[in-house]
Amino acid sequence: MGFPTKVQLIQRNESHRWYINFPSTVAQAMEFQRGEIVEWIAEDKNRLLLCRRKVPTATLKKNKRGKA
């Protein structure tokens, strides 16, 4: 199931910032933590890959197939 999300642009005098917000359902399913560092990788002009720099311990324990 997809979650449509708008891309927002905040324009200020000397800078432009782009924002993409995660729906709460997605953030909870991924068990994101406040202040967690993630990294965007642009695979092509159609795909962005979001990678965690450090997977939370709780997520590792729940994975019973041995894939981290």
C-alpha positions as CSV (number, residue, x, y, z in Angstrom):
1,M,0.0,0.0,0.0
2,G,1.4,3.4,-0.9
3,F,1.1,6.7,1.0
4,P,0.8,9.7,-1.2
5,T,2.8,12.6,0.2
6,K,3.3,16.2,-1.1
7,V,6.8,17.6,-1.5
8,Q,6.9,21.1,0.1
9,L,9.2,24.0,-0.7
10,I,10.0,26.7,1.8
11,Q,11.6,29.7,0.1
12,R,13.4,32.3,2.2
13,N,15.6,35.2,1.1
14,E,18.8,33.3,0.8
15,S,17.8,29.6,0.9
16,H,15.3,27.1,-0.4
17,R,14.4,24.0,1.7
18,W,12.5,21.0,0.5
19,Y,10.5,18.8,2.9
20,I,8.9,15.4,2.6
21,N,7.0,14.3,5.7
22,F,6.4,10.7,6.6
23,P,2.9,9.6,7.5
24,S,2.7,8.5,11.1
25,T,1.8,5.0,10.0
26,V,5.1,4.7,8.1
27,A,7.2,6.2,10.8
28,Q,5.7,3.8,13.4
29,A,6.1,0.8,11.2
30,M,9.8,1.6,10.7
31,E,10.2,2.3,14.4
32,F,11.9,5.7,13.7
33,Q,13.3,7.4,16.7
34,R,13.3,11.2,17.3
35,G,16.6,12.6,16.1
36,E,17.6,9.5,14.2
37,I,20.0,10.0,11.4
38,V,19.0,8.7,8.0
39,E,20.6,9.1,4.5
40,W,18.9,9.6,1.2
41,I,20.4,7.9,-1.9
42,A,19.1,8.9,-5.3
43,E,19.0,5.7,-7.4
44,D,17.6,7.5,-10.4
45,K,15.1,10.3,-11.1
46,N,12.2,8.1,-10.1
47,R,13.5,6.5,-6.9
48,L,14.9,7.7,-3.6
49,L,16.3,5.1,-1.1
50,L,16.2,6.0,2.5
51,C,18.9,4.2,4.6
52,R,19.5,4.1,8.3
53,R,23.0,4.7,9.4
54,K,22.4,2.5,12.5
55,V,19.5,0.0,12.8
56,P,17.8,0.2,16.3
57,T,18.4,-2.9,18.5
58,A,14.7,-3.5,18.9
59,T,14.3,-3.9,15.1
60,L,17.1,-6.4,15.0
61,K,15.6,-8.6,17.7
62,K,12.2,-8.8,16.0
63,N,13.7,-10.1,12.7
64,K,13.5,-13.9,13.0
65,R,14.8,-14.7,9.5
66,G,18.4,-13.6,10.4
67,K,18.4,-10.7,7.9
68,A,19.4,-7.4,9.4
